[in-house]
Amino acid sequence: MMGTTTSQANNQPQQTALQQLQQLQQQFQQLHLNQLFAQDPQRFQRFSVALDSVLFDYSKHRIDAKVLQTLVQFAQQSQLAEWIGRLFSTATGSEKINYTEQRDAMHWALRLPATSTAACASEQSDAYAALTEQVHTQLERMYTLVEKIHVGQYRGATGEVIQDVVNIGVGGSDLGPLMVTQALSDFKVATEKPLNVHFVSTMDGSQLSELLHRLRPETTLFIISSKSFGTIDTLSNAQTVKQWLEKALGKHAQILKHHFIGVSTKADKMTAWGICPENQLLLWDWVGGRYSLWSCIGLPIALTIGVAGFQQFLAGAHAVDQHFQTAAFDQNIPVLMGLLGVWNNNFLNIQTHAVLPYDGRLKYFASYLQQLEMESNGKSIQRNGEAVSVDTCPIVWGEVGPNAQHAFYQLLHQGTHAVSCDFIAPVQRYNANQFTYAENAEALVEQHHLALSNCLAQSRLLAFGNQALDQQELDGLAAYKQYSGNQPSSSILLQELNPYSLGMLIALYEHKVFVQSVLWNINPFDQWGVEKGKEIANQLLPILNGQQQDLSALDASTQGLLKILLGKIDG
């Protein structure tokens, strides 16, 4: 089953929405987008939604009004409204929404305004107030650190102003901050001295080795971001930079006090490692790593765009939280995104989804969404403990559009795989009033128009195939130069890529993931597959370190590989 259906009104036998979708599936598997657009000249107006500075156009999906209506009914029968209510509730019931880990999932609370009590029942107002105070206490501590670093008051052990900040993390403690700082590079704030933010995540030390050659210990600050403060990748890198600092500046307490900030749920572990309490920023176990960039994990973001910019970032996400809770499903962008994904995945057999931003600043956006979507919904067991009977999360991939055109668009246009796509672009890009671009504004605006024209052209060709070509060109056109089209896509236009609109965009995808988890009846907030892989790695590490010799419990392939590795290491 997909989701949980309610009993039929008055116990009268009638088709469920799921059964109706299965019937519509037969019709729409063969129906072409050319036919759908020919049937309805108002299709764009019917199948697009505007929210603030974001436009979501889903007219190039293989649906009509009947399919949309039935998808909405499916969401209703899957009790989506009730699940949304549970997500945004602070009530502690017998079963947490993240039931396998017995945790809440309240990442939305990270972007509540400081004065918010939220629109909730009176018995919850105190809980919201306490939650808001808890969150903003840590945010204010982070803002204080940001301001001190920006004005040059935060200094290294030798008294020099900090000029480089290195974020050491992995997964959600790396991908989110990395993606956002890159995306909002135009909004970098002025500081007392130029401030550069760097990211290190790989456990093999390659990023760190390359970076440390370019940095001065006296002016470098390290952020150790780890929810558990036990992730071996992160702690290994942290230990290496600690030794680097000690080698250059001597082994003394001032190094730990002036060159490290910790972000974690585990204050005791940060203290044991040596991070001073005043440099510790706290998380909570109800924040999943891939949902944590709104918290103090977002310190690199705040350092880049400033406190006001970070607050705008949170405000954009909060606006989407409100929209998600209040908008009717057929006008609710994250609900529509989730429903369309389920329709493509489970009824049109489209098992892969490409994210294609036409803005170079969003170069890490697809990578970020890979974790958000596939770590959340890459599940095969339902909430009732039974195996799912349908495919869940599709393969999510992508690249900045202009680069992707010269890489994998050939497969999208003329390959054998059905692929759905998200095209993302800002309406406005370069502004002559921004001093950075003033001299080249006209040429840069033309380049932005070039990117937009390619964005629209590619989605058009994917949808309509040969019909998008000049019809005279089709006469006698060889088969290998023709295009079948019918690849569905959404277009998301941002009026401008700024902290507020990026906050909106990320929150839209977060809630899309939740919608799909409800329809598939799975838990999107755990990641046991990730945890088990790390556990097995820890079992193999003593063998490579020479602390254990017995390989008999391992499979033949792993034994053979270990023997080669051990031979090379020993030699």
Stockholm file with secondary structure:
# STOCKHOLM 1.0

chainA/1-571         MMGTTTSQANNQPQQTALQQLQQLQQQFQQLHLNQLFAQDPQRFQRFSVALDSVLFDYSKHRIDAKVLQTLVQFAQQSQLAEWIGRLFSTATGSEKINYTEQRDAMHWALRLPATSTAACASEQSDAYAALTEQVHTQLERMYTLVEKIHVGQYRGATGEVIQDVVNIGVGGSDLGPLMVTQALSDFKVATEKPLNVHFVSTMDGSQLSELLHRLRPETTLFIISSKSFGTIDTLSNAQTVKQWLEKALGKHAQILKHHFIGVSTKADKMTAWGICPENQLLLWDWVGGRYSLWSCIGLPIALTIGVAGFQQFLAGAHAVDQHFQTAAFDQNIPVLMGLLGVWNNNFLNIQTHAVLPYDGRLKYFASYLQQLEMESNGKSIQRNGEAVSVDTCPIVWGEVGPNAQHAFYQLLHQGTHAVSCDFIAPVQRYNANQFTYAENAEALVEQHHLALSNCLAQSRLLAFGNQALDQQELDGLAAYKQYSGNQPSSSILLQELNPYSLGMLIALYEHKVFVQSVLWNINPFDQWGVEKGKEIANQLLPILNGQQQDLSALDASTQGLLKILLGKIDG
#=GR chainA/1-571 SS CCSCCCCCGGGCCCCCHHHHHHHHHHHHTTCCHHHHHHHCTTHHHHTEEEETTEEEECTTSSCCHHHHHHHHHHHHHTTHHHHHHHHTCCCCCSSCSBTTTTBCCCGGGGGCCTTCCCSCCHHHHHHHHHHHHHHHHHHHHHHHHHHHHHTTCSBCTTSCBCCEEEEECCTHHHHHHHHHHHHTGGGCCCCSSCCEEEEECCTTSHHHHHHHTTCCGGGEEEEEECSSSCCHHHHHHHHHHHHHHHHHHCSSHHHHHHHEEEEESCHHHHHHHTCCGGGEEECCTTSCGGGCTTTGGGHHHHHHHHHHHHHHHHHHHHHHHHHHHHSCGGGCHHHHHHHHHHIIIIISCCCEEEEEESSGGGTTHHHHHIIIIIIHHCCCBCTTSSBCSSCCSCEEEECCHHHHTTTTHHHHHHSSCCCEEEEEEEEECCCTTSGGGGGGHHHHHHHHHHHHHHHHHHHHHHHHGGGGSCHHHHTTCCGGGCCCCCCCEEEEEEEECSHHHHHHHHHHHHHHHHHHHHHHTCCTTCCHHHHHHHHHHHHHHHHHTTSCCCCTTSCHHHHHHHHHHHHHHHC
#=GC SS_cons         CCSCCCCCGGGCCCCCHHHHHHHHHHHHTTCCHHHHHHHCTTHHHHTEEEETTEEEECTTSSCCHHHHHHHHHHHHHTTHHHHHHHHTCCCCCSSCSBTTTTBCCCGGGGGCCTTCCCSCCHHHHHHHHHHHHHHHHHHHHHHHHHHHHHTTCSBCTTSCBCCEEEEECCTHHHHHHHHHHHHTGGGCCCCSSCCEEEEECCTTSHHHHHHHTTCCGGGEEEEEECSSSCCHHHHHHHHHHHHHHHHHHCSSHHHHHHHEEEEESCHHHHHHHTCCGGGEEECCTTSCGGGCTTTGGGHHHHHHHHHHHHHHHHHHHHHHHHHHHHSCGGGCHHHHHHHHHHIIIIISCCCEEEEEESSGGGTTHHHHHIIIIIIHHCCCBCTTSSBCSSCCSCEEEECCHHHHTTTTHHHHHHSSCCCEEEEEEEEECCCTTSGGGGGGHHHHHHHHHHHHHHHHHHHHHHHHGGGGSCHHHHTTCCGGGCCCCCCCEEEEEEEECSHHHHHHHHHHHHHHHHHHHHHHTCCTTCCHHHHHHHHHHHHHHHHHTTSCCCCTTSCHHHHHHHHHHHHHHHC
//
